[in-house]
């Protein structure tokens, strides 16, 4: 895992060095559960690094939601001219300062970071052969001052290196329940912020048969996707947190809490009035 390849050099090694640095800081401060707090500190740091991308994604979703009435009016006005409809929609996006593709940027950026975090935490939280693991870690640290001789995996009554399935104690079973609940809350808040894809009945009646079929297929797909995100995905994450070390669930839960807070903050904001004033009213055309 710690071979000096491109991915490890660019992603894994920096994250590993940061985690060890935070561990030394909390250990120096004699804070109980120092390694657990190091994981929390690492999560917060990564969240701050990704914040610009995440904020852009949320703001784009909120603007799209605010533009929904304008887009509906355009659909009614140009229902017989798909090419004109597309042109007017793109013009509306430009006036609102929206790049529809920007929402995918956060997902693309976070994938290698998540993989690197998982690899790093999995290495630290491996249950067994810790001597060899520590030697491997020390070999890739940027400074001899960061070298470690041991890791205390205990964090407020939880062994971060054990999974609930391995621990088989009642309080460990709370971990997958909390993890699944936080994922559900995040999915609910995310669905509330994202633009609705439901098509009104009156709009469907105004569209040609082919357009109604396309809208119905899109609505069905969106409905299935939202259901998976709201129910199936939290259950999957809960199952993973049951079988994976508690330290990984700690990272995931802190990340989810930050996401929920940010989603709620964005959902309270409306499209700026100065931008809304610039939007052309489709009915006036």
C-alpha positions in Angstrom: 0.0 0.0 0.0 2.8 2.4 0.9 4.7 2.0 -2.3 5.9 5.4 -3.7 3.5 5.4 -6.7 1.8 8.5 -8.1 -1.4 8.1 -6.1 0.3 7.5 -2.8 2.8 10.3 -3.3 0.1 12.9 -4.2 -2.8 11.8 -1.9 -2.0 9.1 0.7 1.4 10.3 2.0 0.3 13.9 2.7 -2.9 12.7 4.5 -0.9 10.2 6.5 1.6 12.8 7.5 -1.1 15.2 8.5 -2.8 12.6 10.6 0.4 11.7 12.4 1.1 15.4 13.0 -2.3 15.9 14.5 -1.8 12.8 16.6 1.4 14.2 18.0 -0.3 17.5 18.8 -3.2 16.0 20.7 -0.8 13.6 22.4 1.4 16.5 23.5 -1.7 18.3 24.9 -2.4 15.1 26.9 -6.0 15.0 25.6 -7.7 11.6 26.2 -8.5 9.8 22.9 -5.8 11.6 21.1 -5.9 9.4 18.0 -9.7 9.8 17.8 -9.4 13.6 17.9 -6.6 13.3 15.3 -9.2 11.6 13.0 -11.7 14.4 13.7 -9.1 17.0 13.1 -8.2 15.4 9.8 -11.8 15.2 8.8 -12.3 18.9 9.5 -9.2 19.8 7.6 -10.3 17.9 4.5 -13.8 19.4 4.8 -12.3 22.9 4.7 -10.1 22.0 1.7 -13.2 20.7 -0.2 -15.4 23.5 1.0 -15.1 25.7 -2.1 -16.2 22.9 -4.3 -19.0 21.8 -1.9 -20.2 25.4 -1.5 -20.4 25.8 -5.3 -22.4 22.6 -5.7 -24.9 23.7 -3.0 -25.2 27.2 -4.4 -25.8 25.8 -7.9 -28.5 23.4 -6.6 -30.2 26.3 -4.7 -30.1 28.6 -7.7 -31.6 25.8 -9.9 -34.4 25.4 -7.4 -35.1 29.2 -7.5 -35.1 29.1 -11.3 -37.6 26.3 -11.4 -40.7 28.6 -12.0 -38.8 30.4 -14.8 -37.8 27.1 -16.4 -41.4 25.8 -16.1 -42.7 29.0 -17.9 -40.1 28.5 -20.7 -41.3 24.9 -21.1 -44.9 26.0 -21.5 -44.0 28.9 -23.9 -41.7 26.9 -26.2 -43.2 23.4 -25.8 -43.4 23.0 -29.6 -39.8 24.2 -30.3 -37.2 22.1 -28.3 -34.3 24.0 -30.0 -35.7 27.4 -28.9 -36.4 26.0 -25.4 -32.8 24.9 -25.0 -31.5 28.2 -26.2 -33.7 30.1 -23.7 -32.8 27.8 -20.9 -29.0 28.3 -21.5 -29.6 32.0 -21.7 -31.4 31.8 -18.3 -28.5 29.9 -16.8 -26.0 32.4 -18.0 -28.0 35.3 -16.6 -28.2 33.6 -13.2 -24.5 32.7 -13.4 -25.1 29.0 -13.3 -23.0 26.3 -14.9 -25.2 23.1 -14.8 -22.1 20.9 -15.0 -20.4 22.5 -11.9 -22.5 20.3 -9.6 -20.4 17.3 -10.6 -17.1 19.0 -9.7 -17.4 18.2 -6.0 -18.0 14.6 -6.6 -15.0 14.3 -9.0 -12.7 16.1 -6.6 -13.6 14.1 -3.5 -13.2 10.7 -5.0 -9.4 10.4 -4.8 -9.4 12.2 -1.4 -11.9 9.6 0.0 -9.8 6.7 -1.4 -6.7 8.2 0.2 -8.4 8.7 3.5 -9.8 5.2 3.5 -6.4 3.7 2.7 -4.7 5.8 5.4 -7.2 5.0 8.2 -7.4 1.4 7.2 -3.6 1.2 7.6 -3.7 2.7 11.1 -6.7 0.8 12.2 -5.5 -2.6 11.0 -6.1 -5.0 13.9 -2.9 -7.0 14.2 0.7 -6.8 12.9 0.9 -3.2 14.2 4.7 -3.4 14.5 5.1 -3.9 10.7 2.5 -1.2 10.1 4.3 1.4 12.2 7.6 0.6 10.4 5.9 1.1 7.1 4.3 4.4 8.2 7.6 5.8 9.7 9.4 5.1 6.4 7.1 7.6 4.5 6.9 10.4 7.1 8.3 13.7 6.0 10.4 14.3 9.2 12.1 12.0 11.7 10.3 14.1 14.4 7.0 12.6 13.3 8.0 9.0 13.8 5.7 7.0 16.1 6.3 3.9 18.2 2.7 3.1 19.2 -0.9 4.1 18.6 -3.6 4.2 21.3 -6.8 3.3 19.5 -9.1 3.9 22.4 -11.6 6.8 22.1 -14.1 7.3 24.9 -14.8 3.6 25.4 -14.4 2.5 21.8 -11.5 0.7 20.2 -11.2 2.5 16.9 -9.4 -0.5 15.4 -12.3 -2.8 16.0 -15.5 -3.1 14.1 -18.8 -3.6 15.9 -19.0 -7.1 14.4 -15.7 -7.9 16.1 -16.3 -6.1 19.4 -19.7 -7.7 19.9 -20.6 -5.3 22.7 -23.9 -3.4 22.9 -22.5 0.1 22.8 -20.5 -0.7 19.6 -23.8 -1.6 17.9 -24.9 2.0 18.3 -22.2 3.0 15.8 -24.0 1.6 12.6 -27.3 3.0 13.9 -25.9 6.5 14.3 -24.1 6.3 11.0 -27.2 5.2 9.1 -29.3 7.9 10.8 -26.8 10.7 9.9 -26.7 9.5 6.3 -30.5 9.5 6.2 -30.6 13.1 7.6 -28.0 14.2 5.0 -30.1 12.6 2.2 -33.3 14.3 3.5 -31.6 17.7 3.7 -29.9 17.2 0.3 -33.2 16.3 -1.4 -34.8 19.4 0.1 -32.1 21.7 -1.4 -31.9 20.0 -4.8 -34.2 21.2 -7.5 -37.4 19.1 -7.8 -37.7 17.1 -11.0 -41.5 16.5 -10.5 -43.5 17.6 -13.5 -46.9 19.1 -12.8 -49.9 17.5 -14.4 -50.9 20.6 -16.2 -47.4 20.8 -17.8 -47.6 17.2 -18.9 -51.0 17.9 -20.6 -49.5 20.7 -22.6 -46.6 18.7 -23.9 -46.6 16.4 -27.0 -46.7 12.6 -26.3 -43.0 12.2 -26.9 -42.2 15.0 -24.4 -44.6 13.5 -21.9 -42.9 10.1 -22.1 -39.4 11.7 -21.7 -40.6 13.7 -18.7 -42.2 10.6 -17.2 -39.0 8.6 -17.6 -36.9 11.4 -16.1 -39.3 11.7 -13.2 -39.3 8.0 -12.6 -35.5 7.9 -12.7 -35.2 10.8 -10.3 -37.8 9.2 -7.9 -35.8 5.9 -7.8 -32.6 7.8 -7.3 -34.0 9.9 -4.5 -35.4 6.7 -2.8 -32.0 5.0 -3.0 -30.2 8.0 -1.6 -32.7 8.4 1.2 -33.2 4.8 2.3 -30.9 2.3 0.6 -27.7 4.3 0.8 -28.0 4.9 4.6 -28.6 1.2 5.1 -25.5 0.3 3.1 -23.4 2.8 5.0 -24.7 1.5 8.3 -23.8 -2.1 7.2 -20.3 -1.0 6.2 -19.8 0.7 9.6 -20.9 -2.5 11.3 -18.1 -4.4 9.5 -15.4 -1.8 9.3 -13.3 -0.3 12.1 -15.0 2.3 14.3 -12.4 4.9 13.3 -13.7 4.9 9.7 -17.2 5.4 11.0 -16.0 8.3 13.1 -14.5 10.0 10.1 -17.7 9.3 8.1 -20.0 10.7 10.8 -18.0 13.9 11.3 -18.1 14.4 7.6 -21.8 13.9 7.5 -22.4 16.4 10.3 -20.5 19.0 8.4 -22.5 18.3 5.3 -25.8 18.6 7.1 -24.9 21.9 8.6 -23.7 23.3 5.3 -26.8 22.1 3.4 -29.0 23.7 6.0 -27.1 26.9 5.7 -27.5 27.0 2.0 -31.1 26.1 2.1 -31.9 29.2 4.1 -30.5 31.4 1.4 -32.5 32.5 -1.6 -31.3 33.6 -5.0 -29.7 37.1 -4.6 -32.2 39.8 -5.5 -29.7 41.5 -7.8 -29.4 38.3 -9.8 -33.1 37.7 -9.7 -33.7 41.1 -11.1 -31.5 40.3 -14.1 -33.5 37.2 -15.0 -35.7 37.7 -18.0 -39.4 36.9 -17.4 -40.3 34.3 -20.1 -43.9 35.5 -20.2 -42.7 39.0 -21.3 -41.1 37.6 -24.5 
